[in-house]
Amino acid sequence: MSETGRRRSVVIGLLGTKLDAGKRAERRWDAWRPTVALGQQEDFVVDRLELLVPPGHQSLATLVAKDLKSVSPATEVRLHAFAVEDPWELAAMYGALYDFVRAYPFDADREDYFVHITTGTHIAQICLFLLVESHHLPGRLLQTSPPSQNQRQPRGTLSIIDLDLSRYDSLARRFELEHREARSLLKSGIATKNAAFNRLIEEIELVALRTKSPILLQGPTGAGKSRLALRLYELKRARHQLQGPFVEINCATLRGDLAHSTLFGHKRGAFTGAAADRPGLLRAANGGVLFLDEIGELGLDEQAMLLRGLEEKRFLPLGSDTEATSDFQLLAGTHQDLQAAAMSGRFRDDLLARINMWTFRLPGLRDRKEDIEPNLEFELESYSKDSGEFISFNREAREAWLDFATSSAAHWTQNFRDLSASVHRLCTLAPGGRIDLDTVAREVERLRSQWEPRPARKSCLVERFLPGQAQDEFDRVQLEAVLEICRSSRSLSDAGRQLFAVSRALRASTNDADRLRKYLARFGLTFEAIRSP
């Protein structure tokens, strides 16, 4: 990598009020001084040093900065006043270092961070360990050591270390607190009780903080995939693992050129109406997270482009001869069985293999009935916060609603969307801000009616496109299925691949589009006519 493209090395450390002073000022170059030694290493370049300076040691810090610059002119030294009320008190030291870290503008995409732990008190070193291990400080531990007896130069040695602090009980408890806070964030602060769901969240938290690989969230509509994706992003951003934005799109809304343009961008004039360049969502998500909800709805062409964007970080905007680049983490959501979709030719096997490394299935509300009550509390608090009006149940009404909500009569077909809508209606209709039995009874009746089985509506595409024409039942059933696929496909070729996915694999050469075109012509139909509004 060229010098201009090299990632910068940034060291964060405390001034050693004794070690960095050396012996006497005039003989300081004869002594080993750990902070100055950072710039004397032959195989480690320090581009910037962030040096924390305790009160009363500004002159020493200035001298150390001057000496470091003399041995490493390319190193930028920044001095930070660092006052702690009691430097030997763990909570005080941790709080001061934590505040510094929270305020520091980390740029993990361009810089590598190292924490110099040779200087400072033992309490300060422990606190730095904690901040690195918990990923609040996105760096590695760095230790300098004095020279051995056979070394003539006082620069000593430097090593990057990785300590497993979890073996210490007191530190493990602190780590567990961090994990509990992370899991609470992923659950939107809801005290869920379902054991299987809680175990799932624990695993998701672990994976989210340790990898940038794609994560696939499966589950029924309304199970909370979009909300969880946003919480995953917030957790990673809080730990300085990314700086870019959260970009979300529902793939079910994308069709044809719009899909390509929305995801990968386009050049001005690429198609009718393209009056200006458009960057696309992949580029918008650079450095952050791209959440593709209902990824199973993507067309096969877009799937191929997305796969290349994931593997090579490169893709071609519509109408452009120059590739664009973007580095993002993909989160994907779906309610479909993507394995079945891949077998039928509606989803690419290679893309599924790429996004299927970490797949988590979110259960529906009917499988988490013990979590209905804590989610009820969450929805009540959310409504009160948004409306500025405190709403509550009376005891009998609360029991009546929960009895129904956790019974077999409650289907929750739209999962948490149904629950949220139900609580919103209860709050809106609550007389005087108090939900009573009568309000609950009316809401229960509304839900029962909403979930009543409806007779399946008979499809009538054949009648729509061939009005008044009698068809054999054999032809009508087959044609109905073909028309359904044509209506949902973005191109004739796409529809042909789905319809002939099995037989095409047995032929040396294929022309699915022509095969489908001839089939439709038997009935006087064209793909363009079927796809028209």
C-alpha positions as semicolon CSV with decimal commas, in nm:
position;residue;x (nm);y (nm);z (nm)
1;M;0,000;0,000;0,000
2;S;0,131;0,345;-0,083
3;E;0,225;0,589;0,190
4;T;-0,077;0,805;0,108
5;G;-0,308;0,503;0,140
6;R;-0,155;0,367;0,463
7;R;-0,375;0,359;0,769
8;R;-0,250;0,599;1,033
9;S;-0,131;0,467;1,370
10;V;-0,258;0,660;1,671
11;V;-0,132;0,595;2,025
12;I;-0,324;0,703;2,334
13;G;-0,133;0,712;2,661
14;L;-0,070;0,883;2,993
15;L;0,239;1,089;3,064
16;G;0,477;0,899;3,291
17;T;0,549;1,161;3,552
18;K;0,855;0,966;3,676
19;L;0,960;0,730;3,394
20;D;0,929;0,996;3,123
21;A;1,135;1,244;3,327
22;G;1,449;1,031;3,302
23;K;1,736;1,114;3,540
24;R;1,847;1,473;3,524
25;A;1,737;1,690;3,234
26;E;2,084;1,715;3,085
27;R;2,131;1,335;3,099
28;R;1,779;1,236;3,002
29;W;1,895;1,076;2,674
30;D;2,092;0,818;2,871
31;A;1,773;0,688;3,033
32;W;1,488;0,480;2,896
33;R;1,175;0,693;2,872
34;P;0,870;0,491;2,756
35;T;0,680;0,770;2,582
36;V;0,986;0,892;2,392
37;A;1,072;0,528;2,311
38;L;0,749;0,504;2,111
39;G;0,915;0,713;1,841
40;Q;1,245;0,524;1,850
41;Q;1,114;0,190;1,723
42;E;1,239;0,082;1,382
43;D;0,932;-0,124;1,287
44;F;0,652;0,082;1,443
45;V;0,551;0,426;1,314
46;V;0,349;0,659;1,536
47;D;0,157;0,908;1,325
48;R;-0,011;1,074;1,620
49;L;0,026;1,058;1,996
50;E;-0,263;1,162;2,221
51;L;-0,088;1,225;2,553
52;L;-0,294;1,273;2,869
53;V;-0,117;1,514;3,107
54;P;-0,193;1,522;3,483
55;P;-0,208;1,864;3,656
56;G;0,129;2,020;3,740
57;H;0,325;1,837;3,472
58;Q;0,277;2,060;3,169
59;S;0,646;2,151;3,142
60;L;0,750;1,784;3,147
61;A;0,488;1,704;2,884
62;T;0,620;1,985;2,662
63;L;0,977;1,852;2,698
64;V;0,867;1,493;2,621
65;A;0,677;1,614;2,314
66;K;0,984;1,806;2,197
67;D;1,212;1,502;2,244
68;L;0,968;1,270;2,071
69;K;0,950;1,505;1,772
70;S;1,330;1,511;1,756
71;V;1,350;1,130;1,717
72;S;1,033;1,098;1,509
73;P;0,965;1,421;1,318
74;A;0,657;1,276;1,144
75;T;0,478;1,216;1,474
76;E;0,211;1,467;1,570
77;V;0,184;1,512;1,947
78;R;-0,137;1,635;2,108
79;L;-0,137;1,719;2,477
80;H;-0,460;1,683;2,675
81;A;-0,505;1,817;3,027
82;F;-0,626;1,518;3,232
83;A;-0,740;1,587;3,587
84;V;-0,877;1,318;3,820
85;E;-1,001;1,402;4,167
86;D;-0,838;1,091;4,315
87;P;-0,614;0,906;4,066
88;W;-0,595;0,604;4,299
89;E;-0,974;0,562;4,314
90;L;-1,098;0,317;4,049
91;A;-1,439;0,474;3,984
92;A;-1,293;0,824;3,952
93;M;-1,017;0,716;3,714
94;Y;-1,250;0,500;3,505
95;G;-1,501;0,784;3,483
96;A;-1,241;1,033;3,365
97;L;-1,098;0,798;3,102
98;Y;-1,449;0,696;2,994
99;D;-1,543;1,062;2,942
100;F;-1,231;1,116;2,731
101;V;-1,307;0,812;2,516
102;R;-1,672;0,908;2,467
103;A;-1,574;1,254;2,346
104;Y;-1,286;1,142;2,123
105;P;-1,360;1,149;1,745
106;F;-1,245;0,797;1,652
107;D;-1,212;0,724;1,280
108;A;-1,172;0,346;1,275
109;D;-1,204;0,332;0,894
110;R;-0,879;0,524;0,844
111;E;-0,683;0,489;1,168
112;D;-0,552;0,209;1,391
113;Y;-0,556;0,283;1,763
114;F;-0,311;0,161;2,029
115;V;-0,330;0,216;2,403
116;H;0,006;0,262;2,571
117;I;-0,021;0,094;2,913
118;T;0,339;0,126;3,034
119;T;0,291;0,467;3,194
120;G;0,034;0,585;3,445
121;T;-0,074;0,432;3,775
122;H;-0,185;0,071;3,808
123;I;-0,541;0,198;3,852
124;A;-0,517;0,386;3,523
125;Q;-0,380;0,077;3,348
126;I;-0,669;-0,137;3,476
127;C;-0,919;0,118;3,352
128;L;-0,756;0,127;3,011
129;F;-0,776;-0,254;3,001
130;L;-1,148;-0,233;3,073
131;L;-1,215;0,025;2,805
132;V;-1,028;-0,175;2,541
133;E;-1,182;-0,510;2,635
134;S;-1,535;-0,366;2,632
135;H;-1,470;-0,209;2,289
136;H;-1,548;0,140;2,416
137;L;-1,195;0,219;2,305
138;P;-1,149;0,054;1,963
139;G;-0,779;-0,024;1,990
140;R;-0,514;-0,272;2,101
141;L;-0,292;-0,266;2,405
142;L;0,067;-0,152;2,353
143;Q;0,356;-0,205;2,595
144;T;0,708;-0,070;2,585
145;S;0,987;-0,228;2,789
146;P;1,334;-0,103;2,891
147;P;1,641;-0,224;2,698
148;S;1,824;-0,540;2,799
149;Q;2,182;-0,529;2,919
150;N;2,325;-0,605;2,574
151;Q;2,129;-0,323;2,404
152;R;2,329;-0,005;2,356
153;Q;2,037;0,220;2,260
154;P;1,783;0,322;2,528
155;R;1,483;0,269;2,303
156;G;1,398;-0,073;2,452
157;T;1,133;-0,295;2,295
158;L;0,770;-0,263;2,197
159;S;0,500;-0,529;2,191
160;I;0,128;-0,542;2,118
161;I;-0,050;-0,750;2,380
162;D;-0,392;-0,908;2,417
163;L;-0,491;-0,995;2,773
164;D;-0,782;-1,220;2,862
165;L;-0,922;-1,021;3,152
166;S;-1,237;-1,230;3,181
167;R;-1,059;-1,467;3,418
168;Y;-1,073;-1,203;3,688
169;D;-1,409;-1,221;3,866
170;S;-1,444;-0,850;3,937
171;L;-1,373;-0,760;3,576
172;A;-1,598;-1,038;3,449
173;R;-1,884;-0,884;3,645
174;R;-1,821;-0,551;3,479
175;F;-1,818;-0,720;3,139
176;E;-2,147;-0,891;3,220
177;L;-2,296;-0,552;3,303
178;E;-2,183;-0,428;2,961
179;H;-2,342;-0,732;2,796
180;R;-2,669;-0,679;2,985
181;E;-2,680;-0,317;2,869
182;A;-2,615;-0,426;2,509
183;R;-2,886;-0,693;2,521
184;S;-3,128;-0,443;2,673
185;L;-3,059;-0,208;2,381
186;L;-3,128;-0,485;2,131
187;K;-3,460;-0,553;2,305
188;S;-3,553;-0,181;2,312
189;G;-3,530;-0,190;2,692
190;I;-3,814;-0,445;2,717
191;A;-3,765;-0,697;3,000
192;T;-3,851;-1,002;2,792
193;K;-3,915;-1,332;2,972
194;N;-3,909;-1,587;2,690
195;A;-3,596;-1,796;2,750
196;A;-3,544;-1,894;2,386
197;F;-3,575;-1,534;2,268
198;N;-3,334;-1,410;2,535
199;R;-3,077;-1,671;2,432
200;L;-3,121;-1,562;2,072
201;I;-3,053;-1,198;2,163
202;E;-2,740;-1,299;2,357
203;E;-2,603;-1,475;2,049
204;I;-2,696;-1,187;1,819
205;E;-2,515;-0,942;2,048
206;L;-2,201;-1,157;2,046
207;V;-2,203;-1,192;1,668
208;A;-2,282;-0,825;1,603
209;L;-1,980;-0,704;1,800
210;R;-1,735;-0,955;1,655
211;T;-1,803;-0,957;1,281
212;K;-1,887;-0,741;0,982
213;S;-2,026;-1,039;0,792
214;P;-2,386;-1,019;0,667
215;I;-2,658;-1,103;0,919
216;L;-2,992;-1,247;0,803
217;L;-3,300;-1,193;1,022
218;Q;-3,585;-1,430;0,942
219;G;-3,932;-1,426;1,090
220;P;-4,297;-1,355;1,021
221;T;-4,428;-1,011;0,934
222;G;-4,434;-0,785;1,239
223;A;-4,186;-0,995;1,443
224;G;-3,955;-0,694;1,489
225;K;-3,687;-0,747;1,224
226;S;-3,661;-0,378;1,128
227;R;-3,647;-0,261;1,489
228;L;-3,377;-0,516;1,576
229;A;-3,171;-0,417;1,271
230;L;-3,172;-0,054;1,385
231;R;-3,073;-0,156;1,740
232;L;-2,784;-0,363;1,603
233;Y;-2,660;-0,056;1,421
234;E;-2,692;0,160;1,733
235;L;-2,496;-0,096;1,937
236;K;-2,210;-0,112;1,687
237;R;-2,197;0,265;1,657
238;A;-2,188;0,305;2,036
239;R;-1,882;0,076;2,041
240;H;-1,705;0,282;1,770
241;Q;-1,721;-0,007;1,522
242;L;-1,867;0,208;1,246
243;Q;-1,927;0,573;1,166
244;G;-2,151;0,562;0,861
245;P;-2,531;0,584;0,852
246;F;-2,811;0,330;0,884
247;V;-2,978;0,293;0,543
248;E;-3,299;0,090;0,508
249;I;-3,516;-0,014;0,214
250;N;-3,799;-0,264;0,171
251;C;-3,710;-0,464;-0,140
252;A;-4,077;-0,537;-0,208
253;T;-4,106;-0,175;-0,326
254;L;-3,836;-0,216;-0,593
255;R;-3,910;-0,316;-0,951
256;G;-3,726;-0,292;-1,283
257;D;-3,489;0,000;-1,346
258;L;-3,609;0,155;-1,021
259;A;-3,456;-0,134;-0,826
260;H;-3,117;-0,100;-0,995
261;S;-3,116;0,279;-0,965
262;T;-3,228;0,281;-0,602
263;L;-2,967;0,031;-0,487
264;F;-2,669;0,095;-0,715
265;G;-2,735;0,446;-0,846
266;H;-2,748;0,576;-1,201
267;K;-2,586;0,830;-1,428
268;R;-2,775;1,123;-1,571
269;G;-2,957;1,019;-1,887
270;A;-2,939;0,646;-1,807
271;F;-3,313;0,619;-1,870
272;T;-3,612;0,843;-1,932
273;G;-3,652;1,073;-1,632
274;A;-3,292;1,035;-1,507
275;A;-3,228;1,410;-1,498
276;A;-2,934;1,391;-1,255
277;D;-2,682;1,144;-1,115
278;R;-2,804;0,930;-0,825
279;P;-2,554;0,769;-0,585
280;G;-2,776;0,477;-0,476
281;L;-2,826;0,320;-0,135
282;L;-2,512;0,105;-0,139
283;R;-2,296;0,414;-0,165
284;A;-2,513;0,598;0,089
285;A;-2,441;0,318;0,340
286;N;-2,062;0,343;0,301
287;G;-1,901;0,298;0,642
288;G;-2,233;0,201;0,799
289;V;-2,514;-0,053;0,772
290;L;-2,745;-0,134;0,481
291;F;-3,067;-0,309;0,588
292;L;-3,250;-0,480;0,302
293;D;-3,589;-0,582;0,436
294;E;-3,770;-0,854;0,242
295;I;-3,453;-0,935;0,048
296;G;-3,632;-1,230;-0,112
297;E;-3,826;-0,982;-0,325
298;L;-3,514;-0,864;-0,511
299;G;-3,494;-0,950;-0,880
300;L;-3,225;-1,194;-0,994
301;D;-3,024;-0,923;-1,174
302;E;-3,014;-0,709;-0,859
303;Q;-2,919;-1,015;-0,657
304;A;-2,616;-1,070;-0,882
305;M;-2,508;-0,706;-0,846
306;L;-2,555;-0,718;-0,470
307;L;-2,340;-1,031;-0,444
308;R;-2,054;-0,854;-0,620
309;G;-2,101;-0,550;-0,401
310;L;-2,069;-0,772;-0,094
311;E;-1,770;-0,974;-0,211
312;E;-1,569;-0,709;-0,394
313;K;-1,717;-0,385;-0,255
314;R;-1,766;-0,279;-0,617
315;F;-2,069;-0,243;-0,844
316;L;-2,177;-0,066;-1,163
317;P;-2,434;0,217;-1,147
318;L;-2,695;0,216;-1,423
319;G;-2,565;0,388;-1,737
320;S;-2,208;0,416;-1,603
321;D;-1,886;0,272;-1,743
322;T;-1,704;0,329;-1,414
323;E;-1,752;0,109;-1,110
324;A;-1,845;0,258;-0,775
325;T;-1,722;0,133;-0,438
326;S;-1,877;0,107;-0,094
327;D;-1,780;-0,072;0,227
328;F;-2,084;-0,149;0,440
329;Q;-2,225;-0,426;0,658
330;L;-2,537;-0,591;0,522
331;L;-2,832;-0,676;0,743
332;A;-3,114;-0,852;0,562
333;G;-3,467;-0,942;0,664
334;T;-3,720;-1,183;0,518
335;H;-4,035;-1,374;0,603
336;Q;-3,975;-1,616;0,316
337;D;-3,803;-1,954;0,306
338;L;-3,500;-1,850;0,101
339;Q;-3,382;-2,211;0,069
340;A;-3,707;-2,299;-0,108
341;A;-3,680;-1,981;-0,316
342;A;-3,328;-2,082;-0,423
343;M;-3,445;-2,432;-0,519
344;S;-3,720;-2,285;-0,737
345;G;-3,480;-2,043;-0,907
346;R;-3,627;-1,728;-0,749
347;F;-3,319;-1,661;-0,534
348;R;-2,954;-1,706;-0,623
349;D;-2,776;-1,993;-0,449
350;D;-2,448;-1,801;-0,433
351;L;-2,608;-1,494;-0,273
352;L;-2,788;-1,712;-0,019
353;A;-2,460;-1,880;0,071
354;R;-2,302;-1,536;0,122
355;I;-2,575;-1,397;0,351
356;N;-2,656;-1,722;0,532
357;M;-2,348;-1,732;0,755
358;W;-2,537;-1,574;1,047
359;T;-2,909;-1,643;1,027
360;F;-3,138;-1,573;1,321
361;R;-3,508;-1,657;1,320
362;L;-3,724;-1,426;1,528
363;P;-4,029;-1,602;1,676
364;G;-4,379;-1,466;1,634
365;L;-4,577;-1,321;1,924
366;R;-4,785;-1,639;1,961
367;D;-4,462;-1,823;2,048
368;R;-4,366;-1,562;2,310
369;K;-4,684;-1,520;2,512
370;E;-4,491;-1,456;2,833
371;D;-4,351;-1,144;2,661
372;I;-4,692;-0,995;2,588
373;E;-4,714;-0,826;2,930
374;P;-4,371;-0,651;2,917
375;N;-4,447;-0,541;2,561
376;L;-4,780;-0,404;2,682
377;E;-4,589;-0,188;2,932
378;F;-4,352;-0,074;2,657
379;E;-4,639;0,028;2,427
380;L;-4,818;0,213;2,709
381;E;-4,502;0,409;2,791
382;S;-4,442;0,485;2,423
383;Y;-4,796;0,614;2,377
384;S;-4,776;0,830;2,689
385;K;-4,439;0,970;2,579
386;D;-4,559;1,050;2,227
387;S;-4,895;1,196;2,330
388;G;-4,787;1,368;2,650
389;E;-5,082;1,203;2,826
390;F;-5,043;0,939;3,096
391;I;-5,264;0,636;3,020
392;S;-5,319;0,336;3,247
393;F;-5,550;0,035;3,298
394;N;-5,771;-0,028;3,595
395;R;-5,692;-0,366;3,750
396;E;-5,989;-0,560;3,612
397;A;-5,942;-0,423;3,260
398;R;-5,572;-0,509;3,257
399;E;-5,641;-0,866;3,367
400;A;-5,917;-0,905;3,108
401;W;-5,696;-0,781;2,823
402;L;-5,402;-1,002;2,926
403;D;-5,628;-1,307;2,967
404;F;-5,746;-1,267;2,610
405;A;-5,406;-1,164;2,469
406;T;-5,236;-1,478;2,604
407;S;-5,520;-1,717;2,518
408;S;-5,549;-1,948;2,216
409;A;-5,818;-1,715;2,078
410;A;-5,556;-1,440;2,019
411;H;-5,393;-1,514;1,684
412;W;-5,168;-1,202;1,656
413;T;-5,141;-1,258;1,281
414;Q;-4,931;-0,942;1,238
415;N;-4,743;-1,005;1,563
416;F;-4,616;-0,690;1,734
417;R;-4,783;-0,465;1,480
418;D;-5,117;-0,606;1,593
419;L;-5,022;-0,561;1,958
420;S;-4,903;-0,204;1,909
421;A;-5,221;-0,113;1,718
422;S;-5,438;-0,271;1,988
423;V;-5,271;-0,075;2,268
424;H;-5,287;0,245;2,063
425;R;-5,664;0,200;2,017
426;L;-5,713;0,128;2,386
427;C;-5,521;0,443;2,483
428;T;-5,707;0,659;2,231
429;L;-6,048;0,543;2,350
430;A;-5,966;0,537;2,724
431;P;-6,217;0,757;2,909
432;G;-6,028;1,011;3,118
433;G;-5,696;0,838;3,046
434;R;-5,808;0,520;3,223
435;I;-5,868;0,199;3,025
436;D;-6,174;0,024;3,169
437;L;-6,349;-0,310;3,115
438;D;-6,590;-0,172;2,856
439;T;-6,302;-0,036;2,643
440;V;-6,124;-0,371;2,666
441;A;-6,441;-0,563;2,572
442;R;-6,485;-0,357;2,257
443;E;-6,120;-0,400;2,164
444;V;-6,137;-0,778;2,214
445;E;-6,441;-0,793;1,986
446;R;-6,257;-0,586;1,726
447;L;-5,958;-0,823;1,735
448;R;-6,178;-1,132;1,712
449;S;-6,348;-0,990;1,405
450;Q;-6,012;-0,890;1,255
451;W;-5,877;-1,245;1,292
452;E;-6,188;-1,428;1,168
453;P;-6,102;-1,670;0,885
454;R;-6,190;-1,524;0,548
455;P;-6,289;-1,744;0,255
456;A;-6,003;-1,769;0,010
457;R;-6,055;-1,532;-0,278
458;K;-6,046;-1,710;-0,610
459;S;-5,785;-1,568;-0,843
460;C;-5,932;-1,423;-1,161
461;L;-5,630;-1,329;-1,376
462;V;-5,749;-1,557;-1,657
463;E;-6,087;-1,384;-1,658
464;R;-5,916;-1,045;-1,653
465;F;-5,695;-1,109;-1,956
466;L;-5,925;-1,346;-2,145
467;P;-6,274;-1,218;-2,061
468;G;-6,560;-1,437;-2,179
469;Q;-6,332;-1,710;-2,319
470;A;-6,408;-2,063;-2,203
471;Q;-6,107;-2,267;-2,096
472;D;-6,058;-2,629;-2,002
473;E;-5,997;-2,655;-1,628
474;F;-5,653;-2,803;-1,702
475;D;-5,552;-2,502;-1,915
476;R;-5,715;-2,250;-1,680
477;V;-5,528;-2,371;-1,369
478;Q;-5,195;-2,380;-1,551
479;L;-5,245;-2,043;-1,717
480;E;-5,350;-1,884;-1,388
481;A;-5,019;-1,989;-1,228
482;V;-4,820;-1,862;-1,529
483;L;-4,998;-1,525;-1,519
484;E;-4,928;-1,489;-1,144
485;I;-4,554;-1,537;-1,200
486;C;-4,550;-1,302;-1,500
487;R;-4,722;-1,030;-1,297
488;S;-4,461;-1,053;-1,018
489;S;-4,154;-1,079;-1,243
490;R;-3,953;-0,785;-1,367
491;S;-3,878;-0,932;-1,710
492;L;-3,981;-1,209;-1,948
493;S;-3,647;-1,384;-1,886
494;D;-3,695;-1,365;-1,509
495;A;-4,040;-1,525;-1,539
496;G;-3,903;-1,795;-1,770
497;R;-3,624;-1,885;-1,528
498;Q;-3,878;-1,938;-1,251
499;L;-4,122;-2,141;-1,460
500;F;-3,863;-2,370;-1,618
501;A;-3,606;-2,389;-1,334
502;V;-3,594;-2,771;-1,326
503;S;-3,623;-2,863;-1,694
504;R;-3,375;-2,595;-1,807
505;A;-3,100;-2,763;-1,603
506;L;-3,136;-3,075;-1,819
507;R;-3,081;-2,896;-2,151
508;A;-2,751;-2,799;-2,312
509;S;-2,890;-2,465;-2,431
510;T;-3,186;-2,272;-2,297
511;N;-3,415;-1,997;-2,412
512;D;-3,672;-1,971;-2,138
513;A;-3,799;-1,633;-2,258
514;D;-3,881;-1,768;-2,605
515;R;-4,045;-2,076;-2,457
516;L;-4,268;-1,864;-2,237
517;R;-4,344;-1,620;-2,520
518;K;-4,470;-1,905;-2,738
519;Y;-4,686;-2,042;-2,455
520;L;-4,854;-1,704;-2,401
521;A;-4,905;-1,660;-2,775
522;R;-5,128;-1,968;-2,773
523;F;-5,380;-1,757;-2,583
524;G;-5,314;-1,435;-2,772
525;L;-5,122;-1,285;-2,477
526;T;-4,791;-1,099;-2,444
527;F;-4,572;-1,046;-2,138
528;E;-4,588;-0,668;-2,187
529;A;-4,968;-0,671;-2,179
530;I;-4,972;-0,883;-1,865
531;R;-4,727;-0,651;-1,687
532;S;-4,904;-0,329;-1,782
533;P;-5,108;-0,162;-1,503
